[in-house]
């Protein structure tokens, strides 16, 4: 699963710390999310998407290997 | 904030007392090489703990939560691996117990190694959280 957090964050001029404070997680969590090293819970995915005024599937893109073949 | 500060003060106090104890002891008797290894291990664990405590205090000052879903997941996963690795470590200590006849050294070394294993597991779990 990949996500557009970095891109959306840059668009809204938010730092990792700002976003972390808004969605009430540690900055480290945002770092790992952006690197794609961590898949968030549904609640965190919802909170982040709501912050950017987008749907969850617009921020988090699930890539199924079977779909691409 | 207060909790992090107390933990940091306690860690610094313990480390300073330990260093002072070694200095006093080294003047009274010669320190054996195997004891030096254990002292070095204690030093590493203490330094890492102080570093982590300072980092947490700084982050708390910035308004970040102490714990969230990511840190909880890392804690549980690394705890499981550290538990497994520690079991093997104690087995090896038991198998090679003839290396040192001093039970206290073996037990102390084992406990310290458990701490080091914990840090190592946490590091590797963070690196490979989503990798298959």
N, CA and C atoms of all chains as a GROMACS GRO file, in nm:
protein
  603
    1UNK      N    1   0.085  -0.120   0.000
    1UNK     CA    2   0.000   0.000   0.000
    1UNK      C    3   0.088   0.125   0.000
    2UNK      N    4   0.060   0.216  -0.094
    2UNK     CA    5   0.136   0.341  -0.092
    2UNK      C    6   0.042   0.455  -0.053
    3UNK      N    7   0.099   0.567  -0.022
    3UNK     CA    8   0.013   0.679   0.018
    3UNK      C    9   0.066   0.812  -0.036
    4UNK      N   10  -0.018   0.914  -0.028
    4UNK     CA   11   0.017   1.046  -0.082
    4UNK      C   12   0.038   1.148   0.029
    5UNK      N   13   0.068   1.100   0.148
    5UNK     CA   14   0.078   1.192   0.262
    5UNK      C   15   0.181   1.302   0.239
    6UNK      N   16   0.298   1.262   0.191
    6UNK     CA   17   0.407   1.361   0.172
    6UNK      C   18   0.364   1.471   0.075
    7UNK      N   19   0.304   1.428  -0.034
    7UNK     CA   20   0.260   1.522  -0.139
    7UNK      C   21   0.151   1.616  -0.084
    8UNK      N   22   0.053   1.558  -0.016
    8UNK     CA   23  -0.058   1.638   0.038
    8UNK      C   24  -0.012   1.733   0.149
    9UNK      N   25   0.083   1.682   0.227
    9UNK     CA   26   0.138   1.763   0.337
    9UNK      C   27   0.212   1.885   0.279
   10UNK      N   28   0.287   1.862   0.173
   10UNK     CA   29   0.362   1.972   0.109
   10UNK      C   30   0.264   2.073   0.049
   11UNK      N   31   0.155   2.021  -0.007
   11UNK     CA   32   0.055   2.109  -0.068
   11UNK      C   33  -0.010   2.202   0.035
   12UNK      N   34  -0.029   2.147   0.155
   12UNK     CA   35  -0.093   2.228   0.261
   12UNK      C   36   0.009   2.298   0.350
   13UNK      N   37   0.137   2.290   0.312
   13UNK     CA   38   0.244   2.354   0.390
   13UNK      C   39   0.249   2.307   0.536
   14UNK      N   40   0.233   2.179   0.554
   14UNK     CA   41   0.237   2.122   0.689
   14UNK      C   42   0.368   2.047   0.708
   15UNK      N   43   0.426   2.061   0.826
   15UNK     CA   44   0.546   1.981   0.855
   15UNK      C   45   0.499   1.846   0.911
   16UNK      N   46   0.592   1.752   0.919
   16UNK     CA   47   0.558   1.620   0.975
   16UNK      C   48   0.507   1.636   1.119
   17UNK      N   49   0.572   1.728   1.192
   17UNK     CA   50   0.532   1.751   1.332
   17UNK      C   51   0.392   1.810   1.340
   18UNK      N   52   0.361   1.903   1.249
   18UNK     CA   53   0.227   1.964   1.248
   18UNK      C   54   0.120   1.857   1.227
   19UNK      N   55   0.142   1.774   1.125
   19UNK     CA   56   0.044   1.669   1.094
   19UNK      C   57   0.033   1.570   1.211
   20UNK      N   58   0.148   1.538   1.269
   20UNK     CA   59   0.149   1.443   1.382
   20UNK      C   60   0.065   1.497   1.498
   21UNK      N   61   0.081   1.627   1.525
   21UNK     CA   62   0.005   1.688   1.635
   21UNK      C   63  -0.145   1.690   1.604
   22UNK      N   64  -0.178   1.717   1.478
   22UNK     CA   65  -0.320   1.725   1.439
   22UNK      C   66  -0.388   1.588   1.458
   23UNK      N   67  -0.322   1.483   1.413
   23UNK     CA   68  -0.386   1.350   1.419
   23UNK      C   69  -0.347   1.274   1.547
   24UNK      N   70  -0.277   1.345   1.636
   24UNK     CA   71  -0.241   1.292   1.768
   24UNK      C   72  -0.158   1.163   1.763
   25UNK      N   73  -0.053   1.167   1.683
   25UNK     CA   74   0.046   1.057   1.684
   25UNK      C   75   0.185   1.119   1.696
   26UNK      N   76   0.286   1.032   1.707
   26UNK     CA   77   0.423   1.082   1.715
   26UNK      C   78   0.475   1.114   1.573
   27UNK      N   79   0.570   1.206   1.566
   27UNK     CA   80   0.628   1.243   1.435
   27UNK      C   81   0.688   1.120   1.367
   28UNK      N   82   0.746   1.033   1.448
   28UNK     CA   83   0.807   0.909   1.399
   28UNK      C   84   0.705   0.827   1.318
   29UNK      N   85   0.580   0.826   1.363
   29UNK     CA   86   0.474   0.750   1.295
   29UNK      C   87   0.451   0.806   1.154
   30UNK      N   88   0.451   0.940   1.144
   30UNK     CA   89   0.432   1.004   1.013
   30UNK      C   90   0.551   0.970   0.921
   31UNK      N   91   0.672   0.970   0.978
   31UNK     CA   92   0.792   0.937   0.901
   31UNK      C   93   0.780   0.796   0.843
   32UNK      N   94   0.741   0.701   0.927
   32UNK     CA   95   0.728   0.561   0.882
   32UNK      C   96   0.613   0.544   0.782
   33UNK      N   97   0.506   0.622   0.800
   33UNK     CA   98   0.393   0.617   0.707
   33UNK      C   99   0.438   0.665   0.569
   34UNK      N  100   0.508   0.777   0.567
   34UNK     CA  101   0.553   0.835   0.440
   34UNK      C  102   0.651   0.744   0.367
   35UNK      N  103   0.733   0.674   0.444
   35UNK     CA  104   0.829   0.582   0.383
   35UNK      C  105   0.761   0.453   0.336
   36UNK      N  106   0.634   0.435   0.373
   36UNK     CA  107   0.561   0.313   0.338
   36UNK      C  108   0.603   0.194   0.422
   37UNK      N  109   0.662   0.223   0.538
   37UNK     CA  110   0.708   0.114   0.624
   37UNK      C  111   0.604   0.076   0.729
   38UNK      N  112   0.493   0.148   0.729
   38UNK     CA  113   0.390   0.118   0.828
   38UNK      C  114   0.252   0.142   0.768
   39UNK      N  115   0.162   0.045   0.785
   39UNK     CA  116   0.024   0.061   0.742
   39UNK      C  117  -0.060   0.109   0.860
   40UNK      N  118  -0.126   0.223   0.847
   40UNK     CA  119  -0.198   0.279   0.963
   40UNK      C  120  -0.326   0.202   0.994
   41UNK      N  121  -0.377   0.226   1.114
   41UNK     CA  122  -0.508   0.170   1.151
   41UNK      C  123  -0.614   0.246   1.071
   42UNK      N  124  -0.734   0.192   1.069
   42UNK     CA  125  -0.843   0.257   0.995
   42UNK      C  126  -0.871   0.396   1.052
   43UNK      N  127  -0.861   0.407   1.184
   43UNK     CA  128  -0.890   0.535   1.249
   43UNK      C  129  -0.787   0.641   1.209
   44UNK      N  130  -0.659   0.601   1.211
   44UNK     CA  131  -0.554   0.697   1.174
   44UNK      C  132  -0.565   0.735   1.027
   45UNK      N  133  -0.594   0.636   0.941
   45UNK     CA  134  -0.611   0.663   0.798
   45UNK      C  135  -0.727   0.761   0.778
   46UNK      N  136  -0.835   0.741   0.853
   46UNK     CA  137  -0.952   0.829   0.844
   46UNK      C  138  -0.916   0.971   0.891
   47UNK      N  139  -0.845   0.980   1.004
   47UNK     CA  140  -0.807   1.112   1.058
   47UNK      C  141  -0.718   1.189   0.960
   48UNK      N  142  -0.622   1.117   0.901
   48UNK     CA  143  -0.531   1.183   0.806
   48UNK      C  144  -0.608   1.229   0.682
   49UNK      N  145  -0.693   1.141   0.630
   49UNK     CA  146  -0.771   1.175   0.509
   49UNK      C  147  -0.862   1.294   0.536
   50UNK      N  148  -0.923   1.294   0.654
   50UNK     CA  149  -1.015   1.403   0.690
   50UNK      C  150  -0.940   1.538   0.698
   51UNK      N  151  -0.816   1.530   0.747
   51UNK     CA  152  -0.733   1.650   0.756
   51UNK      C  153  -0.711   1.712   0.618
   52UNK      N  154  -0.695   1.624   0.516
   52UNK     CA  155  -0.673   1.674   0.380
   52UNK      C  156  -0.805   1.689   0.301
   53UNK      N  157  -0.916   1.668   0.369
   53UNK     CA  158  -1.050   1.678   0.309
   53UNK      C  159  -1.065   1.588   0.186
   54UNK      N  160  -1.015   1.465   0.202
   54UNK     CA  161  -1.022   1.365   0.094
   54UNK      C  162  -1.077   1.234   0.148
   55UNK      N  163  -1.113   1.146   0.054
   55UNK     CA  164  -1.156   1.012   0.093
   55UNK      C  165  -1.032   0.928   0.126
   56UNK      N  166  -1.050   0.824   0.207
   56UNK     CA  167  -0.936   0.740   0.246
   56UNK      C  168  -0.865   0.684   0.122
   57UNK      N  169  -0.944   0.637   0.024
   57UNK     CA  170  -0.883   0.575  -0.094
   57UNK      C  171  -0.810   0.674  -0.184
   58UNK      N  172  -0.833   0.802  -0.159
   58UNK     CA  173  -0.760   0.904  -0.236
   58UNK      C  174  -0.622   0.932  -0.174
   59UNK      N  175  -0.609   0.900  -0.048
   59UNK     CA  176  -0.481   0.922   0.022
   59UNK      C  177  -0.400   0.792   0.028
   60UNK      N  178  -0.469   0.683   0.059
   60UNK     CA  179  -0.401   0.554   0.070
   60UNK      C  180  -0.441   0.466  -0.049
   61UNK      N  181  -0.344   0.431  -0.128
   61UNK     CA  182  -0.372   0.355  -0.251
   61UNK      C  183  -0.328   0.211  -0.232
   62UNK      N  184  -0.427   0.124  -0.230
   62UNK     CA  185  -0.397  -0.018  -0.214
   62UNK      C  186  -0.365  -0.079  -0.350
   63UNK      N  187  -0.246  -0.135  -0.361
   63UNK     CA  188  -0.204  -0.194  -0.488
   63UNK      C  189  -0.208  -0.345  -0.479
   64UNK      N  190  -0.309  -0.402  -0.546
   64UNK     CA  191  -0.318  -0.548  -0.548
   64UNK      C  192  -0.239  -0.601  -0.666
   65UNK      N  193  -0.147  -0.693  -0.639
   65UNK     CA  194  -0.062  -0.745  -0.747
   65UNK      C  195  -0.143  -0.810  -0.858
   66UNK      N  196  -0.256  -0.874  -0.820
   66UNK     CA  197  -0.339  -0.943  -0.919
   66UNK      C  198  -0.404  -0.845  -1.016
   67UNK      N  199  -0.434  -0.722  -0.965
   67UNK     CA  200  -0.498  -0.621  -1.048
   67UNK      C  201  -0.407  -0.573  -1.160
   68UNK      N  202  -0.277  -0.566  -1.129
   68UNK     CA  203  -0.183  -0.510  -1.226
   68UNK      C  204  -0.148  -0.607  -1.338
   69UNK      N  205  -0.179  -0.736  -1.322
   69UNK     CA  206  -0.146  -0.834  -1.427
   69UNK      C  207  -0.261  -0.849  -1.525
   70UNK      N  208   0.547   1.535   3.107
   70UNK     CA  209   0.673   1.609   3.112
   70UNK      C  210   0.749   1.576   3.239
   71UNK      N  211   0.678   1.581   3.353
   71UNK     CA  212   0.742   1.555   3.482
   71UNK      C  213   0.793   1.412   3.489
   72UNK      N  214   0.711   1.319   3.437
   72UNK     CA  215   0.748   1.177   3.442
   72UNK      C  216   0.880   1.154   3.365
   73UNK      N  217   0.891   1.211   3.245
   73UNK     CA  218   1.012   1.196   3.164
   73UNK      C  219   1.133   1.255   3.236
   74UNK      N  220   1.110   1.370   3.302
   74UNK     CA  221   1.220   1.436   3.373
   74UNK      C  222   1.268   1.350   3.489
   75UNK      N  223   1.174   1.291   3.561
   75UNK     CA  224   1.210   1.205   3.676
   75UNK      C  225   1.289   1.084   3.626
   76UNK      N  226   1.243   1.024   3.516
   76UNK     CA  227   1.312   0.907   3.460
   76UNK      C  228   1.454   0.944   3.420
   77UNK      N  229   1.469   1.060   3.355
   77UNK     CA  230   1.601   1.105   3.312
   77UNK      C  231   1.692   1.129   3.432
   78UNK      N  232   1.640   1.198   3.534
   78UNK     CA  233   1.720   1.225   3.654
   78UNK      C  234   1.763   1.096   3.722
   79UNK      N  235   1.669   1.000   3.728
   79UNK     CA  236   1.699   0.871   3.791
   79UNK      C  237   1.809   0.798   3.714
   80UNK      N  238   1.798   0.799   3.581
   80UNK     CA  239   1.898   0.732   3.497
   80UNK      C  240   2.037   0.795   3.511
   81UNK      N  241   2.039   0.928   3.507
   81UNK     CA  242   2.167   0.999   3.521
   81UNK      C  243   2.227   0.973   3.660
   82UNK      N  244   2.142   0.978   3.762
   82UNK     CA  245   2.188   0.951   3.899
   82UNK      C  246   2.246   0.812   3.913
   83UNK      N  247   2.175   0.713   3.859
   83UNK     CA  248   2.222   0.574   3.868
   83UNK      C  249   2.355   0.556   3.794
   84UNK      N  250   2.365   0.616   3.674
   84UNK     CA  251   2.487   0.603   3.594
   84UNK      C  252   2.606   0.667   3.666
   85UNK      N  253   2.584   0.788   3.721
   85UNK     CA  254   2.692   0.856   3.791
   85UNK      C  255   2.737   0.777   3.914
   86UNK      N  256   2.641   0.722   3.988
   86UNK     CA  257   2.673   0.641   4.106
   86UNK      C  258   2.754   0.519   4.065
   87UNK      N  259   2.713   0.456   3.954
   87UNK     CA  260   2.783   0.338   3.903
   87UNK      C  261   2.927   0.371   3.863
   88UNK      N  262   2.944   0.481   3.789
   88UNK     CA  263   3.079   0.523   3.746
   88UNK      C  264   3.166   0.554   3.868
   89UNK      N  265   3.109   0.625   3.964
   89UNK     CA  266   3.181   0.658   4.088
   89UNK      C  267   3.224   0.530   4.160
   90UNK      N  268   3.131   0.434   4.165
   90UNK     CA  269   3.159   0.305   4.230
   90UNK      C  270   3.276   0.233   4.163
   91UNK      N  271   3.279   0.234   4.030
   91UNK     CA  272   3.389   0.167   3.957
   91UNK      C  273   3.522   0.239   3.985
   92UNK      N  274   3.519   0.372   3.986
   92UNK     CA  275   3.643   0.448   4.011
   92UNK      C  276   3.698   0.414   4.150
   93UNK      N  277   3.609   0.413   4.248
   93UNK     CA  278   3.652   0.382   4.386
   93UNK      C  279   3.703   0.238   4.394
   94UNK      N  280   3.629   0.146   4.331
   94UNK     CA  281   3.668   0.004   4.335
   94UNK      C  282   3.802  -0.019   4.265
   95UNK      N  283   3.824   0.051   4.151
   95UNK     CA  284   3.950   0.032   4.076
   95UNK      C  285   4.072   0.078   4.156
   96UNK      N  286   4.051   0.169   4.251
   96UNK     CA  287   4.162   0.214   4.335
   96UNK      C  288   4.193   0.115   4.447
   97UNK      N  289   4.092   0.035   4.482
   97UNK     CA  290   4.110  -0.061   4.591
   97UNK      C  291   4.162  -0.196   4.540
   98UNK      N  292   4.113  -0.237   4.421
   98UNK     CA  293   4.153  -0.366   4.366
   98UNK      C  294   4.161  -0.358   4.214
   99UNK      N  295   4.231  -0.455   4.156
   99UNK     CA  296   4.244  -0.456   4.010
   99UNK      C  297   4.116  -0.513   3.946
  100UNK      N  298   4.068  -0.448   3.841
  100UNK     CA  299   3.945  -0.496   3.775
  100UNK      C  300   3.983  -0.601   3.670
  101UNK      N  301   3.915  -0.716   3.676
  101UNK     CA  302   3.944  -0.825   3.581
  101UNK      C  303   3.888  -0.791   3.442
  102UNK      N  304   3.953  -0.844   3.337
  102UNK     CA  305   3.906  -0.815   3.199
  102UNK      C  306   3.760  -0.854   3.176
  103UNK      N  307   3.717  -0.969   3.229
  103UNK     CA  308   3.576  -1.011   3.206
  103UNK      C  309   3.478  -0.915   3.275
  104UNK      N  310   3.524  -0.857   3.387
  104UNK     CA  311   3.438  -0.759   3.454
  104UNK      C  312   3.430  -0.630   3.372
  105UNK      N  313   3.540  -0.602   3.302
  105UNK     CA  314   3.541  -0.482   3.217
  105UNK      C  315   3.436  -0.492   3.107
  106UNK      N  316   3.419  -0.617   3.054
  106UNK     CA  317   3.317  -0.638   2.948
  106UNK      C  318   3.179  -0.609   3.005
  107UNK      N  319   3.154  -0.658   3.126
  107UNK     CA  320   3.022  -0.636   3.188
  107UNK      C  321   3.002  -0.486   3.217
  108UNK      N  322   3.107  -0.420   3.265
  108UNK     CA  323   3.095  -0.275   3.290
  108UNK      C  324   3.066  -0.200   3.160
  109UNK      N  325   3.132  -0.245   3.051
  109UNK     CA  326   3.109  -0.181   2.921
  109UNK      C  327   2.964  -0.200   2.878
  110UNK      N  328   2.911  -0.321   2.900
  110UNK     CA  329   2.770  -0.349   2.865
  110UNK      C  330   2.676  -0.259   2.946
  111UNK      N  331   2.705  -0.246   3.076
  111UNK     CA  332   2.622  -0.160   3.161
  111UNK      C  333   2.628  -0.016   3.109
  112UNK      N  334   2.749   0.025   3.071
  112UNK     CA  335   2.768   0.160   3.017
  112UNK      C  336   2.686   0.182   2.891
  113UNK      N  337   2.688   0.083   2.800
  113UNK     CA  338   2.613   0.096   2.673
  113UNK      C  339   2.463   0.108   2.701
  114UNK      N  340   2.413   0.018   2.787
  114UNK     CA  341   2.269   0.019   2.820
  114UNK      C  342   2.232   0.154   2.884
  115UNK      N  343   2.318   0.202   2.976
  115UNK     CA  344   2.289   0.329   3.045
  115UNK      C  345   2.288   0.445   2.946
  116UNK      N  346   2.386   0.447   2.856
  116UNK     CA  347   2.394   0.557   2.759
  116UNK      C  348   2.274   0.558   2.665
  117UNK      N  349   2.236   0.438   2.617
  117UNK     CA  350   2.120   0.430   2.527
  117UNK      C  351   1.994   0.477   2.602
  118UNK      N  352   1.980   0.433   2.727
  118UNK     CA  353   1.861   0.471   2.806
  118UNK      C  354   1.855   0.622   2.827
  119UNK      N  355   1.971   0.682   2.857
  119UNK     CA  356   1.974   0.828   2.878
  119UNK      C  357   1.939   0.900   2.747
  120UNK      N  358   1.994   0.851   2.636
  120UNK     CA  359   1.966   0.911   2.505
  120UNK      C  360   1.816   0.905   2.474
  121UNK      N  361   1.757   0.787   2.498
  121UNK     CA  362   1.612   0.769   2.471
  121UNK      C  363   1.529   0.860   2.563
  122UNK      N  364   1.570   0.870   2.690
  122UNK     CA  365   1.496   0.953   2.786
  122UNK      C  366   1.501   1.100   2.745
  123UNK      N  367   1.619   1.147   2.700
  123UNK     CA  368   1.632   1.288   2.657
  123UNK      C  369   1.544   1.313   2.534
  124UNK      N  370   1.548   1.216   2.439
  124UNK     CA  371   1.469   1.228   2.316
  124UNK      C  372   1.319   1.235   2.349
  125UNK      N  373   1.276   1.149   2.440
  125UNK     CA  374   1.133   1.146   2.476
  125UNK      C  375   1.091   1.275   2.544
  126UNK      N  376   1.182   1.329   2.629
  126UNK     CA  377   1.149   1.452   2.700
  126UNK      C  378   1.134   1.568   2.601
  127UNK      N  379   1.224   1.569   2.503
  127UNK     CA  380   1.221   1.674   2.400
  127UNK      C  381   1.091   1.664   2.318
  128UNK      N  382   1.055   1.540   2.283
  128UNK     CA  383   0.934   1.519   2.202
  128UNK      C  384   0.808   1.555   2.280
  129UNK      N  385   0.811   1.526   2.409
  129UNK     CA  386   0.697   1.558   2.494
  129UNK      C  387   0.680   1.710   2.504
  130UNK      N  388   0.794   1.779   2.508
  130UNK     CA  389   0.794   1.926   2.513
  130UNK      C  390   0.730   1.984   2.387
  131UNK      N  391   0.753   1.915   2.273
  131UNK     CA  392   0.698   1.960   2.144
  131UNK      C  393   0.548   1.934   2.134
  132UNK      N  394   0.494   1.861   2.229
  132UNK     CA  395   0.351   1.833   2.230
  132UNK      C  396   0.312   1.701   2.166
  133UNK      N  397   0.411   1.614   2.143
  133UNK     CA  398   0.381   1.483   2.085
  133UNK      C  399   0.338   1.385   2.194
  134UNK      N  400   0.247   1.292   2.160
  134UNK     CA  401   0.210   1.193   2.262
  134UNK      C  402   0.326   1.098   2.293
  135UNK      N  403   0.330   1.045   2.414
  135UNK     CA  404   0.440   0.955   2.452
  135UNK      C  405   0.427   0.824   2.374
  136UNK      N  406   0.304   0.780   2.357
  136UNK     CA  407   0.281   0.652   2.289
  136UNK      C  408   0.167   0.664   2.189
  137UNK      N  409   0.176   0.593   2.079
  137UNK     CA  410   0.066   0.588   1.983
  137UNK      C  411   0.058   0.447   1.925
  138UNK      N  412  -0.028   0.427   1.822
  138UNK     CA  413  -0.049   0.291   1.770
  138UNK      C  414   0.078   0.229   1.712
  139UNK      N  415   0.164   0.314   1.652
  139UNK     CA  416   0.288   0.263   1.592
  139UNK      C  417   0.385   0.214   1.700
  140UNK      N  418   0.407   0.297   1.802
  140UNK     CA  419   0.501   0.258   1.908
  140UNK      C  420   0.450   0.136   1.984
  141UNK      N  421   0.317   0.127   2.000
  141UNK     CA  422   0.259   0.011   2.069
  141UNK      C  423   0.286  -0.116   1.989
  142UNK      N  424   0.266  -0.108   1.857
  142UNK     CA  425   0.289  -0.224   1.771
  142UNK      C  426   0.437  -0.267   1.776
  143UNK      N  427   0.527  -0.167   1.768
  143UNK     CA  428   0.671  -0.196   1.773
  143UNK      C  429   0.707  -0.259   1.908
  144UNK      N  430   0.647  -0.206   2.013
  144UNK     CA  431   0.674  -0.256   2.149
  144UNK      C  432   0.634  -0.404   2.161
  145UNK      N  433   0.514  -0.437   2.114
  145UNK     CA  434   0.465  -0.575   2.126
  145UNK      C  435   0.548  -0.671   2.040
  146UNK      N  436   0.576  -0.628   1.915
  146UNK     CA  437   0.651  -0.715   1.824
  146UNK      C  438   0.793  -0.737   1.874
  147UNK      N  439   0.862  -0.627   1.910
  147UNK     CA  440   1.001  -0.641   1.955
  147UNK      C  441   1.006  -0.714   2.088
  148UNK      N  442   0.903  -0.697   2.170
  148UNK     CA  443   0.897  -0.768   2.298
  148UNK      C  444   0.892  -0.919   2.276
  149UNK      N  445   0.814  -0.960   2.176
  149UNK     CA  446   0.802  -1.102   2.145
  149UNK      C  447   0.936  -1.160   2.098
  150UNK      N  448   1.000  -1.086   2.004
  150UNK     CA  449   1.130  -1.134   1.952
  150UNK      C  450   1.238  -1.133   2.061
  151UNK      N  451   1.235  -1.030   2.144
  151UNK     CA  452   1.334  -1.020   2.252
  151UNK      C  453   1.316  -1.136   2.351
  152UNK      N  454   1.190  -1.173   2.375
  152UNK     CA  455   1.160  -1.284   2.465
  152UNK      C  456   1.218  -1.414   2.409
  153UNK      N  457   1.193  -1.438   2.279
  153UNK     CA  458   1.245  -1.559   2.214
  153UNK      C  459   1.398  -1.562   2.217
  154UNK      N  460   1.460  -1.449   2.179
  154UNK     CA  461   1.606  -1.442   2.174
  154UNK      C  462   1.666  -1.461   2.314
  155UNK      N  463   1.599  -1.404   2.414
  155UNK     CA  464   1.649  -1.417   2.551
  155UNK      C  465   1.647  -1.562   2.598
  156UNK      N  466   1.544  -1.636   2.554
  156UNK     CA  467   1.536  -1.777   2.593
  156UNK      C  468   1.657  -1.854   2.540
  157UNK      N  469   1.692  -1.826   2.412
  157UNK     CA  470   1.809  -1.892   2.353
  157UNK      C  471   1.937  -1.847   2.423
  158UNK      N  472   1.942  -1.719   2.460
  158UNK     CA  473   2.060  -1.667   2.529
  158UNK      C  474   2.080  -1.737   2.662
  159UNK      N  475   1.971  -1.755   2.738
  159UNK     CA  476   1.982  -1.823   2.868
  159UNK      C  477   2.021  -1.970   2.848
  160UNK      N  478   1.974  -2.030   2.739
  160UNK     CA  479   2.012  -2.169   2.709
  160UNK      C  480   2.163  -2.177   2.686
  161UNK      N  481   2.215  -2.081   2.608
  161UNK     CA  482   2.360  -2.079   2.581
  161UNK      C  483   2.440  -2.053   2.708
  162UNK      N  484   2.388  -1.964   2.791
  162UNK     CA  485   2.457  -1.936   2.918
  162UNK      C  486   2.462  -2.064   3.002
  163UNK      N  487   2.351  -2.140   3.000
  163UNK     CA  488   2.345  -2.265   3.076
  163UNK      C  489   2.444  -2.367   3.018
  164UNK      N  490   2.448  -2.376   2.883
  164UNK     CA  491   2.537  -2.474   2.819
  164UNK      C  492   2.685  -2.440   2.841
  165UNK      N  493   2.715  -2.309   2.838
  165UNK     CA  494   2.856  -2.268   2.852
  165UNK      C  495   2.882  -2.210   2.991
  166UNK      N  496   2.817  -2.265   3.089
  166UNK     CA  497   2.831  -2.211   3.225
  166UNK      C  498   2.970  -2.235   3.284
  167UNK      N  499   3.047  -2.325   3.222
  167UNK     CA  500   3.182  -2.355   3.273
  167UNK      C  501   3.281  -2.241   3.244
  168UNK      N  502   3.243  -2.150   3.154
  168UNK     CA  503   3.332  -2.038   3.121
  168UNK      C  504   3.360  -1.956   3.248
  169UNK      N  505   3.255  -1.935   3.326
  169UNK     CA  506   3.274  -1.861   3.451
  169UNK      C  507   3.209  -1.939   3.564
  170UNK      N  508   3.283  -1.956   3.671
  170UNK     CA  509   3.228  -2.030   3.786
  170UNK      C  510   3.145  -1.938   3.875
  171UNK      N  511   3.157  -1.810   3.848
  171UNK     CA  512   3.086  -1.711   3.930
  171UNK      C  513   2.940  -1.698   3.882
  172UNK      N  514   2.848  -1.744   3.965
  172UNK     CA  515   2.706  -1.743   3.927
  172UNK      C  516   2.655  -1.599   3.912
  173UNK      N  517   2.702  -1.511   4.000
  173UNK     CA  518   2.656  -1.371   3.996
  173UNK      C  519   2.695  -1.304   3.863
  174UNK      N  520   2.816  -1.334   3.817
  174UNK     CA  521   2.862  -1.277   3.689
  174UNK      C  522   2.775  -1.325   3.575
  175UNK      N  523   2.745  -1.456   3.577
  175UNK     CA  524   2.661  -1.514   3.472
  175UNK      C  525   2.521  -1.452   3.472
  176UNK      N  526   2.464  -1.442   3.591
  176UNK     CA  527   2.328  -1.386   3.602
  176UNK      C  528   2.326  -1.238   3.561
  177UNK      N  529   2.423  -1.162   3.613
  177UNK     CA  530   2.432  -1.019   3.579
  177UNK      C  531   2.452  -0.999   3.430
  178UNK      N  532   2.543  -1.077   3.373
  178UNK     CA  533   2.569  -1.068   3.229
  178UNK      C  534   2.445  -1.102   3.149
  179UNK      N  535   2.373  -1.206   3.193
  179UNK     CA  536   2.251  -1.248   3.124
  179UNK      C  537   2.144  -1.140   3.126
  180UNK      N  538   2.127  -1.078   3.242
  180UNK     CA  539   2.026  -0.972   3.255
  180UNK      C  540   2.062  -0.853   3.166
  181UNK      N  541   2.191  -0.819   3.166
  181UNK     CA  542   2.236  -0.707   3.082
  181UNK      C  543   2.218  -0.738   2.934
  182UNK      N  544   2.255  -0.860   2.897
  182UNK     CA  545   2.239  -0.901   2.756
  182UNK      C  546   2.092  -0.896   2.714
  183UNK      N  547   2.002  -0.931   2.807
  183UNK     CA  548   1.858  -0.923   2.777
  183UNK      C  549   1.820  -0.780   2.739
  184UNK      N  550   1.876  -0.684   2.814
  184UNK     CA  551   1.850  -0.542   2.784
  184UNK      C  552   1.900  -0.506   2.646
  185UNK      N  553   2.022  -0.550   2.614
  185UNK     CA  554   2.081  -0.520   2.482
  185UNK      C  555   1.997  -0.586   2.372
  186UNK      N  556   1.955  -0.712   2.396
  186UNK     CA  557   1.871  -0.784   2.298
  186UNK      C  558   1.742  -0.705   2.272
  187UNK      N  559   1.685  -0.649   2.378
  187UNK     CA  560   1.563  -0.569   2.366
  187UNK      C  561   1.582  -0.452   2.270
  188UNK      N  562   1.692  -0.378   2.288
  188UNK     CA  563   1.722  -0.263   2.201
  188UNK      C  564   1.742  -0.309   2.056
  189UNK      N  565   1.818  -0.417   2.039
  189UNK     CA  566   1.849  -0.467   1.904
  189UNK      C  567   1.719  -0.509   1.833
  190UNK      N  568   1.633  -0.584   1.906
  190UNK     CA  569   1.506  -0.630   1.847
  190UNK      C  570   1.419  -0.511   1.805
  191UNK      N  571   1.414  -0.408   1.890
  191UNK     CA  572   1.334  -0.290   1.859
  191UNK      C  573   1.384  -0.225   1.729
  192UNK      N  574   1.516  -0.218   1.717
  192UNK     CA  575   1.576  -0.158   1.598
  192UNK      C  576   1.537  -0.237   1.472
  193UNK      N  577   1.550  -0.370   1.478
  193UNK     CA  578   1.521  -0.452   1.359
  193UNK      C  579   1.372  -0.457   1.327
  194UNK      N  580   1.287  -0.457   1.429
  194UNK     CA  581   1.142  -0.457   1.404
  194UNK      C  582   1.103  -0.329   1.332
  195UNK      N  583   1.161  -0.215   1.373
  195UNK     CA  584   1.130  -0.087   1.308
  195UNK      C  585   1.174  -0.088   1.162
  196UNK      N  586   1.286  -0.152   1.135
  196UNK     CA  587   1.338  -0.155   0.999
  196UNK      C  588   1.255  -0.241   0.906
  197UNK      N  589   1.194  -0.347   0.960
  197UNK     CA  590   1.128  -0.445   0.873
  197UNK      C  591   0.980  -0.463   0.905
  198UNK      N  592   0.916  -0.356   0.951
  198UNK     CA  593   0.777  -0.367   0.996
  198UNK      C  594   0.682  -0.414   0.887
  199UNK      N  595   0.698  -0.359   0.767
  199UNK     CA  596   0.604  -0.392   0.659
  199UNK      C  597   0.661  -0.487   0.555
  200UNK      N  598   0.786  -0.527   0.573
  200UNK     CA  599   0.849  -0.611   0.471
  200UNK      C  600   0.809  -0.757   0.490
  201UNK      N  601   0.795  -0.825   0.375
  201UNK     CA  602   0.754  -0.965   0.383
  201UNK      C  603   0.876  -1.055   0.386
   0.00000   0.00000   0.00000
